[in-house]
Amino acid sequence: PKIGGRRNAAAIARAVLPLARRLHTEQPFDLIDAQFFFPDGPAAALIARDLGVPLTIKARGYDINYWGKMGFAKAQMLKAARAASGMLAVSGALADAMEQMGLERSKVQVHYTGLDRDLFRPLGHTQLRAQLSTELGFTLPERAPVLACVGALIERKGQAVALRALADLSTDYPASRLLLVGRGEDEAMLRALAEELGLSARVHFTGAIDHTVLPIILSASDAMVLPTSGEGLANAWVEALACGTPVITCDVGGAHELIRDEAAGQLVARDPAAFAAALRAVLAEPPDPHLVAASAERFDWRVHADELAAYYVRLIAA
């Protein structure tokens, strides 16, 4: 990581090519698909050129918004994009950012995140919080507001803003709780901040959890808060809405493509007071979970798979 950034793509291609050539000889590939734009995209471009097969590259957000600002990475990404038969973006906003970076917009197709709607759906039974209390090892109140913040514990996701918003909310909802779902380098800092704000008993760190538990957490929560500074289109947004839980987040990436009315949630400034105000509004008039979930209907895995298959077929046939 310290010195390897500009060489990562070439190093990956060198490592993968012997295996790729052998597998291609045994059963020819129709397509090379890179699922992140850097370093995966440039590496995949080298492999696709060697094998003589079409290339597609998917942008997810951080790859464009972070690596795209670094000269050496941007140059490699632009070269890979020129070699690609097609590209995917997880939101329209990200597709626009790709165009602004210099990628050919006509080659980019928006392909939203998919999820299992049988797993992520509103769970209406009354014992969800009791079940979570047993599952996670801490007690959740049945009637006080519960907020979930789902994402790696890193500065970009904004958990510190969520903690300060909880402190602001305490005047109206003194028993409210915040679940920080995930792991990351900021955990010690966030624990110290919770202690400083007098919130230690009301902030619960779940760590990494089984994916089947996440729908229970989201369905048991009154809102999902994510004060993120940058996303393509966060899976956590889609998963929360599919569970009938409104989302309070910032107007970054594709958030406005997903949160299009008050039932789905609110887009606010990355500021504790703004998040607290939005949470007061949601808690005062909770939306119907099934109405919230309806806003995520187009993010079904089955729709996702059909669109992806059609895209692949078009590239292979070209």
Disulfide bonds with the S-S distance in Angstrom:
none
